[in-house]
Amino acid sequence: VQLQASGGGLVQPGGSLRLSCAASGSFFSINRMGWYRQAPGKQRDLVASVTSGGNTDYIDAVKGRFTISRDNAKNMVYLQMNNLKPEDTAVYYCNIFPAHRVYWGQGTQVTVQR
């Protein structure tokens, strides 16, 4: 199973991006999914997660700015990121929650700068 993240880019502070992640059907439907990020020189950390039923959880740093969602019919999980800050700059990945090493994809780069 590969989890392909996409939608990253370069954005100014205060801007928005929407990340997308595609997963296979049988895998997707039974798993809690998460978005993770890794900034240069730092470890990879969970940002947000969503259960198969749509219950969500966020780290404090992104609460009120990021929204995780999933479309079970399309086997997709999304991360809407608003009011982006320079400290949000990182490579963003999707994985199950808790993360499993075999499902890490290449991630998508998000850069927030003027």
OpenMM code with the backbone's topology and positions (N, CA, C; nanometers):
from openmm import Vec3, app, unit

residues = "VAL GLN LEU GLN ALA SER GLY GLY GLY LEU VAL GLN PRO GLY GLY SER LEU ARG LEU SER CYS ALA ALA SER GLY SER PHE PHE SER ILE ASN ARG MET GLY TRP TYR ARG GLN ALA PRO GLY LYS GLN ARG ASP LEU VAL ALA SER VAL THR SER GLY GLY ASN THR ASP TYR ILE ASP ALA VAL LYS GLY ARG PHE THR ILE SER ARG ASP ASN ALA LYS ASN MET VAL TYR LEU GLN MET ASN ASN LEU LYS PRO GLU ASP THR ALA VAL TYR TYR CYS ASN ILE PHE PRO ALA HIS ARG VAL TYR TRP GLY GLN GLY THR GLN VAL THR VAL GLN ARG".split()
positions = [
    Vec3(0.0850, -0.1188, 0.0000),
    Vec3(0.0000, 0.0000, 0.0000),
    Vec3(0.0884, 0.1235, 0.0000),
    Vec3(0.0573, 0.2144, -0.0882),
    Vec3(0.1286, 0.3411, -0.0903),
    Vec3(0.0308, 0.4536, -0.0574),
    Vec3(0.0778, 0.5449, 0.0252),
    Vec3(-0.0009, 0.6612, 0.0610),
    Vec3(0.0651, 0.7816, -0.0028),
    Vec3(0.0013, 0.8354, -0.1037),
    Vec3(0.0586, 0.9433, -0.1818),
    Vec3(0.0010, 1.0768, -0.1374),
    Vec3(0.0875, 1.1606, -0.0834),
    Vec3(0.0476, 1.2945, -0.0427),
    Vec3(0.0772, 1.3934, -0.1546),
    Vec3(-0.0092, 1.4906, -0.1709),
    Vec3(0.0097, 1.5921, -0.2740),
    Vec3(-0.0548, 1.7233, -0.2291),
    Vec3(-0.0244, 1.8300, -0.3032),
    Vec3(-0.0895, 1.9577, -0.2769),
    Vec3(-0.0027, 2.0613, -0.2093),
    Vec3(0.1210, 2.0276, -0.1783),
    Vec3(0.2083, 2.1237, -0.1140),
    Vec3(0.2523, 2.2331, -0.2093),
    Vec3(0.3269, 2.3299, -0.1560),
    Vec3(0.3756, 2.4382, -0.2387),
    Vec3(0.4333, 2.5487, -0.1548),
    Vec3(0.4598, 2.6606, -0.2220),
    Vec3(0.5135, 2.7804, -0.1574),
    Vec3(0.3992, 2.8792, -0.1382),
    Vec3(0.3839, 2.9283, -0.0162),
    Vec3(0.2745, 3.0197, 0.0139),
    Vec3(0.3241, 3.1243, 0.1125),
    Vec3(0.2661, 3.2420, 0.1057),
    Vec3(0.3019, 3.3479, 0.1991),
    Vec3(0.2321, 3.3274, 0.3332),
    Vec3(0.2884, 3.3825, 0.4391),
    Vec3(0.2204, 3.3753, 0.5693),
    Vec3(0.0770, 3.4269, 0.5586),
    Vec3(-0.0135, 3.3548, 0.6220),
    Vec3(-0.1545, 3.3878, 0.6132),
    Vec3(-0.2276, 3.3178, 0.5010),
    Vec3(-0.1536, 3.2524, 0.4137),
    Vec3(-0.2144, 3.1840, 0.3013),
    Vec3(-0.2700, 3.0478, 0.3376),
    Vec3(-0.3222, 2.9795, 0.2352),
    Vec3(-0.3866, 2.8495, 0.2556),
    Vec3(-0.3370, 2.7477, 0.1539),
    Vec3(-0.3417, 2.6244, 0.1935),
    Vec3(-0.3144, 2.5106, 0.1057),
    Vec3(-0.4046, 2.3958, 0.1474),
    Vec3(-0.4335, 2.3101, 0.0522),
    Vec3(-0.5095, 2.1887, 0.0814),
    Vec3(-0.4287, 2.0685, 0.0365),
    Vec3(-0.3937, 1.9843, 0.1298),
    Vec3(-0.3197, 1.8626, 0.0998),
    Vec3(-0.4163, 1.7469, 0.0806),
    Vec3(-0.3775, 1.6553, -0.0067),
    Vec3(-0.4597, 1.5374, -0.0335),
    Vec3(-0.3756, 1.4117, -0.0195),
    Vec3(-0.4414, 1.3032, 0.0191),
    Vec3(-0.3730, 1.1751, 0.0331),
    Vec3(-0.4662, 1.0660, -0.0167),
    Vec3(-0.4159, 0.9814, -0.1062),
    Vec3(-0.4946, 0.8724, -0.1624),
    Vec3(-0.4471, 0.7397, -0.1044),
    Vec3(-0.5422, 0.6544, -0.0707),
    Vec3(-0.5091, 0.5224, -0.0172),
    Vec3(-0.5996, 0.4165, -0.0797),
    Vec3(-0.5596, 0.2907, -0.0709),
    Vec3(-0.6393, 0.1829, -0.1280),
    Vec3(-0.7634, 0.1575, -0.0434),
    Vec3(-0.8647, 0.0999, -0.1061),
    Vec3(-0.9961, 0.0914, -0.0447),
    Vec3(-1.0036, 0.0130, 0.0837),
    Vec3(-0.9648, -0.1135, 0.0816),
    Vec3(-0.9808, -0.1972, 0.1997),
    Vec3(-0.8934, -0.1482, 0.3141),
    Vec3(-0.7799, -0.0962, 0.2800),
    Vec3(-0.6879, -0.0427, 0.3792),
    Vec3(-0.7473, 0.0818, 0.4434),
    Vec3(-0.8006, 0.1673, 0.3624),
    Vec3(-0.8456, 0.2974, 0.4082),
    Vec3(-0.9630, 0.2871, 0.5036),
    Vec3(-1.0563, 0.2021, 0.4734),
    Vec3(-1.1846, 0.2042, 0.5438),
    Vec3(-1.1735, 0.1644, 0.6900),
    Vec3(-1.0708, 0.0902, 0.7280),
    Vec3(-1.0629, 0.0388, 0.8643),
    Vec3(-0.9652, 0.1157, 0.9513),
    Vec3(-0.8973, 0.2120, 0.8942),
    Vec3(-0.7896, 0.2759, 0.9679),
    Vec3(-0.8180, 0.4211, 1.0027),
    Vec3(-0.7710, 0.4565, 1.1233),
    Vec3(-0.7600, 0.5971, 1.1578),
    Vec3(-0.6420, 0.6514, 1.0790),
    Vec3(-0.6605, 0.7649, 1.0173),
    Vec3(-0.5583, 0.8237, 0.9317),
    Vec3(-0.5019, 0.9493, 0.9948),
    Vec3(-0.3760, 0.9761, 0.9615),
    Vec3(-0.3118, 1.0933, 1.0186),
    Vec3(-0.2285, 1.1685, 0.9179),
    Vec3(-0.2138, 1.2970, 0.9422),
    Vec3(-0.1171, 1.3802, 0.8709),
    Vec3(-0.0014, 1.4090, 0.9665),
    Vec3(0.1187, 1.3957, 0.9155),
    Vec3(0.2394, 1.4172, 0.9922),
    Vec3(0.3256, 1.5201, 0.9191),
    Vec3(0.4195, 1.5782, 0.9900),
    Vec3(0.5118, 1.6704, 0.9244),
    Vec3(0.6505, 1.6597, 0.9867),
    Vec3(0.7478, 1.6910, 0.9011),
    Vec3(0.8869, 1.6889, 0.9461),
    Vec3(0.9560, 1.8126, 0.8947),
    Vec3(0.9949, 1.8983, 0.9879),
    Vec3(1.0707, 2.0181, 0.9530),
    Vec3(1.2186, 1.9828, 0.9475),
    Vec3(1.2993, 2.0626, 0.8778),
    Vec3(1.4433, 2.0340, 0.8675),
    Vec3(1.5072, 2.0212, 1.0049),
    Vec3(1.5801, 1.9120, 1.0252),
    Vec3(1.6497, 1.8918, 1.1499),
    Vec3(1.5650, 1.8468, 1.2660),
    Vec3(1.4369, 1.8189, 1.2409),
    Vec3(1.3462, 1.7791, 1.3485),
    Vec3(1.2861, 1.6424, 1.3187),
    Vec3(1.2265, 1.5830, 1.4206),
    Vec3(1.1636, 1.4533, 1.4013),
    Vec3(1.0275, 1.4707, 1.3348),
    Vec3(0.9773, 1.3618, 1.2826),
    Vec3(0.8469, 1.3615, 1.2183),
    Vec3(0.7390, 1.3467, 1.3252),
    Vec3(0.6447, 1.4374, 1.3254),
    Vec3(0.5428, 1.4403, 1.4293),
    Vec3(0.4023, 1.4397, 1.3706),
    Vec3(0.3091, 1.3880, 1.4482),
    Vec3(0.1681, 1.3913, 1.4104),
    Vec3(0.1156, 1.5346, 1.4168),
    Vec3(0.0351, 1.5705, 1.3187),
    Vec3(-0.0289, 1.7023, 1.3152),
    Vec3(-0.1783, 1.6894, 1.3450),
    Vec3(-0.2409, 1.5931, 1.2804),
    Vec3(-0.3853, 1.5750, 1.2964),
    Vec3(-0.4218, 1.4324, 1.2598),
    Vec3(-0.5329, 1.3856, 1.3137),
    Vec3(-0.5805, 1.2515, 1.2802),
    Vec3(-0.7324, 1.2518, 1.2682),
    Vec3(-0.7826, 1.1531, 1.1953),
    Vec3(-0.9274, 1.1388, 1.1765),
    Vec3(-0.9625, 0.9910, 1.1772),
    Vec3(-1.0662, 0.9559, 1.2530),
    Vec3(-1.1106, 0.8170, 1.2581),
    Vec3(-1.1948, 0.7843, 1.1352),
    Vec3(-1.2243, 0.6575, 1.1176),
    Vec3(-1.3081, 0.6164, 1.0055),
    Vec3(-1.4467, 0.6794, 1.0165),
    Vec3(-1.4881, 0.7133, 1.1373),
    Vec3(-1.6177, 0.7769, 1.1574),
    Vec3(-1.6156, 0.9276, 1.1522),
    Vec3(-1.4962, 0.9850, 1.1328),
    Vec3(-1.4863, 1.1299, 1.1167),
    Vec3(-1.4490, 1.2081, 1.2402),
    Vec3(-1.4205, 1.1419, 1.3500),
    Vec3(-1.3750, 1.2131, 1.4689),
    Vec3(-1.2316, 1.2604, 1.4484),
    Vec3(-1.2031, 1.3844, 1.4869),
    Vec3(-1.0738, 1.4443, 1.4580),
    Vec3(-0.9992, 1.4846, 1.5847),
    Vec3(-0.8678, 1.4980, 1.5687),
    Vec3(-0.7826, 1.5439, 1.6776),
    Vec3(-0.6670, 1.6214, 1.6161),
    Vec3(-0.6199, 1.7253, 1.6877),
    Vec3(-0.5150, 1.8125, 1.6358),
    Vec3(-0.4134, 1.8438, 1.7447),
    Vec3(-0.2920, 1.8725, 1.7014),
    Vec3(-0.1969, 1.9277, 1.7964),
    Vec3(-0.2368, 2.0729, 1.8226),
    Vec3(-0.1951, 2.1241, 1.9387),
    Vec3(-0.2350, 2.2592, 1.9767),
    Vec3(-0.1888, 2.3642, 1.8757),
    Vec3(-0.0723, 2.3428, 1.8147),
    Vec3(-0.0136, 2.4435, 1.7256),
    Vec3(-0.0988, 2.4705, 1.6016),
    Vec3(-0.1859, 2.3773, 1.5657),
    Vec3(-0.2639, 2.3945, 1.4419),
    Vec3(-0.4137, 2.4050, 1.4668),
    Vec3(-0.4551, 2.3905, 1.5918),
    Vec3(-0.5988, 2.3982, 1.6222),
    Vec3(-0.6553, 2.5324, 1.5786),
    Vec3(-0.7689, 2.5289, 1.5124),
    Vec3(-0.8321, 2.6498, 1.4633),
    Vec3(-0.7815, 2.6954, 1.3280),
    Vec3(-0.6736, 2.6363, 1.2787),
    Vec3(-0.6180, 2.6735, 1.1482),
    Vec3(-0.6247, 2.5589, 1.0486),
    Vec3(-0.6040, 2.4375, 1.0948),
    Vec3(-0.6026, 2.3197, 1.0068),
    Vec3(-0.7300, 2.2378, 1.0283),
    Vec3(-0.7748, 2.1758, 0.9205),
    Vec3(-0.8899, 2.0868, 0.9278),
    Vec3(-0.8593, 1.9591, 0.8518),
    Vec3(-0.8678, 1.8462, 0.9217),
    Vec3(-0.8485, 1.7166, 0.8571),
    Vec3(-0.9858, 1.6588, 0.8259),
    Vec3(-0.9952, 1.5953, 0.7120),
    Vec3(-1.1212, 1.5337, 0.6725),
    Vec3(-1.0919, 1.4131, 0.5848),
    Vec3(-1.1938, 1.3327, 0.5620),
    Vec3(-1.1757, 1.2159, 0.4769),
    Vec3(-1.3023, 1.1941, 0.3947),
    Vec3(-1.2823, 1.1357, 0.2773),
    Vec3(-1.3920, 1.0975, 0.1906),
    Vec3(-1.3817, 0.9468, 0.1743),
    Vec3(-1.4613, 0.8740, 0.2484),
    Vec3(-1.4511, 0.7282, 0.2465),
    Vec3(-1.4884, 0.6695, 0.1104),
    Vec3(-1.5751, 0.7364, 0.0379),
    Vec3(-1.6154, 0.6865, -0.0935),
    Vec3(-1.5014, 0.6959, -0.1948),
    Vec3(-1.4146, 0.7951, -0.1764),
    Vec3(-1.3038, 0.8168, -0.2700),
    Vec3(-1.1702, 0.7686, -0.2138),
    Vec3(-1.1721, 0.7166, -0.0913),
    Vec3(-1.0481, 0.6712, -0.0264),
    Vec3(-0.9447, 0.7825, -0.0177),
    Vec3(-0.9912, 0.9000, 0.0201),
    Vec3(-0.9047, 1.0161, 0.0281),
    Vec3(-0.9082, 1.0761, 0.1678),
    Vec3(-0.7973, 1.1336, 0.2094),
    Vec3(-0.7926, 1.2124, 0.3318),
    Vec3(-0.7288, 1.3461, 0.2971),
    Vec3(-0.7794, 1.4526, 0.3585),
    Vec3(-0.7387, 1.5874, 0.3239),
    Vec3(-0.6902, 1.6627, 0.4479),
    Vec3(-0.6082, 1.7632, 0.4225),
    Vec3(-0.5695, 1.8560, 0.5282),
    Vec3(-0.5815, 1.9969, 0.4728),
    Vec3(-0.6832, 2.0680, 0.5162),
    Vec3(-0.6995, 2.2073, 0.4793),
    Vec3(-0.6219, 2.2920, 0.5782),
    Vec3(-0.5290, 2.3701, 0.5269),
    Vec3(-0.4416, 2.4508, 0.6118),
    Vec3(-0.4649, 2.5979, 0.5821),
    Vec3(-0.5137, 2.6699, 0.6798),
    Vec3(-0.5393, 2.8132, 0.6664),
    Vec3(-0.4486, 2.8914, 0.7599),
    Vec3(-0.4363, 3.0194, 0.7299),
    Vec3(-0.3538, 3.1085, 0.8129),
    Vec3(-0.2165, 3.0461, 0.8401),
    Vec3(-0.1528, 3.0024, 0.7342),
    Vec3(-0.0241, 2.9349, 0.7480),
    Vec3(0.0828, 3.0285, 0.8031),
    Vec3(0.1720, 2.9686, 0.8810),
    Vec3(0.2805, 3.0424, 0.9453),
    Vec3(0.4141, 2.9851, 0.9011),
    Vec3(0.5201, 3.0633, 0.9098),
    Vec3(0.6523, 3.0106, 0.8714),
    Vec3(0.6882, 2.8820, 0.9463),
    Vec3(0.6441, 2.8695, 1.0688),
    Vec3(0.6763, 2.7483, 1.1455),
    Vec3(0.6001, 2.6251, 1.0982),
    Vec3(0.5089, 2.6420, 1.0049),
    Vec3(0.4406, 2.5273, 0.9438),
    Vec3(0.5223, 2.4681, 0.8297),
    Vec3(0.6314, 2.5321, 0.7931),
    Vec3(0.7168, 2.4822, 0.6858),
    Vec3(0.7711, 2.3451, 0.7222),
    Vec3(0.7470, 2.2481, 0.6344),
    Vec3(0.7868, 2.1096, 0.6601),
    Vec3(0.7481, 2.0247, 0.5402),
    Vec3(0.7950, 1.9005, 0.5412),
    Vec3(0.7416, 1.8003, 0.4495),
    Vec3(0.6261, 1.7317, 0.5210),
    Vec3(0.5126, 1.7247, 0.4544),
    Vec3(0.3924, 1.6672, 0.5122),
    Vec3(0.3672, 1.5286, 0.4536),
    Vec3(0.3321, 1.4373, 0.5413),
    Vec3(0.3088, 1.2987, 0.5044),
    Vec3(0.1735, 1.2518, 0.5588),
    Vec3(0.1173, 1.1537, 0.4931),
    Vec3(0.0019, 1.0866, 0.5521),
    Vec3(0.0403, 0.9425, 0.5838),
    Vec3(-0.0277, 0.8878, 0.6811),
    Vec3(-0.0028, 0.7509, 0.7261),
    Vec3(-0.1226, 0.7104, 0.8091),
    Vec3(-0.1260, 0.5859, 0.8469),
    Vec3(-0.2266, 0.5464, 0.9438),
    Vec3(-0.1862, 0.6047, 1.0790),
    Vec3(-0.2786, 0.5968, 1.1751),
    Vec3(-0.2460, 0.6373, 1.3107),
    Vec3(-0.2750, 0.5208, 1.4035),
    Vec3(-0.1756, 0.4780, 1.4835),
    Vec3(-0.0365, 0.5211, 1.4858),
    Vec3(0.0349, 0.4870, 1.3554),
    Vec3(0.1350, 0.5633, 1.3229),
    Vec3(0.2067, 0.5463, 1.1963),
    Vec3(0.2788, 0.4120, 1.1904),
    Vec3(0.2846, 0.3580, 1.0688),
    Vec3(0.3613, 0.2359, 1.0444),
    Vec3(0.4633, 0.2673, 0.9365),
    Vec3(0.5858, 0.2228, 0.9587),
    Vec3(0.6964, 0.2620, 0.8701),
    Vec3(0.6746, 0.2178, 0.7264),
    Vec3(0.6032, 0.1101, 0.7022),
    Vec3(0.5911, 0.0598, 0.5652),
    Vec3(0.5020, 0.1497, 0.4794),
    Vec3(0.4261, 0.2386, 0.5422),
    Vec3(0.3316, 0.3203, 0.4669),
    Vec3(0.3804, 0.4622, 0.4395),
    Vec3(0.5032, 0.4959, 0.4827),
    Vec3(0.5520, 0.6297, 0.4540),
    Vec3(0.5754, 0.6476, 0.3051),
    Vec3(0.5179, 0.7495, 0.2453),
    Vec3(0.5433, 0.7868, 0.1071),
    Vec3(0.6452, 0.8991, 0.1035),
    Vec3(0.6518, 0.9663, -0.0125),
    Vec3(0.7522, 1.0707, -0.0302),
    Vec3(0.7135, 1.2006, 0.0382),
    Vec3(0.5903, 1.2212, 0.0680),
    Vec3(0.5482, 1.3444, 0.1308),
    Vec3(0.5372, 1.4580, 0.0309),
    Vec3(0.4882, 1.5706, 0.0807),
    Vec3(0.4751, 1.6897, -0.0022),
    Vec3(0.5272, 1.8095, 0.0744),
    Vec3(0.6087, 1.8913, 0.0073),
    Vec3(0.6755, 2.0037, 0.0732),
    Vec3(0.5803, 2.1224, 0.0853),
    Vec3(0.5724, 2.1768, 0.2055),
    Vec3(0.5002, 2.3011, 0.2306),
    Vec3(0.6010, 2.4033, 0.2807),
    Vec3(0.6091, 2.5150, 0.2108),
    Vec3(0.7011, 2.6223, 0.2479),
    Vec3(0.6219, 2.7506, 0.2656),
    Vec3(0.6351, 2.8099, 0.3843),
    Vec3(0.5634, 2.9332, 0.4144),
    Vec3(0.6669, 3.0432, 0.4362),
    Vec3(0.6716, 3.1364, 0.3432),
    Vec3(0.7676, 3.2461, 0.3545),
    Vec3(0.7221, 3.3605, 0.2669),
    Vec3(0.7744, 3.4780, 0.2975),
    Vec3(0.7401, 3.5969, 0.2183),
    Vec3(0.8199, 3.5998, 0.0904),
] * unit.nanometer
topology = app.Topology()
chain = topology.addChain("A")
for resn in residues:
    res = topology.addResidue(resn, chain)
    for name in ("N", "CA", "C"):
        topology.addAtom(name, app.Element.getBySymbol(name[0]), res)
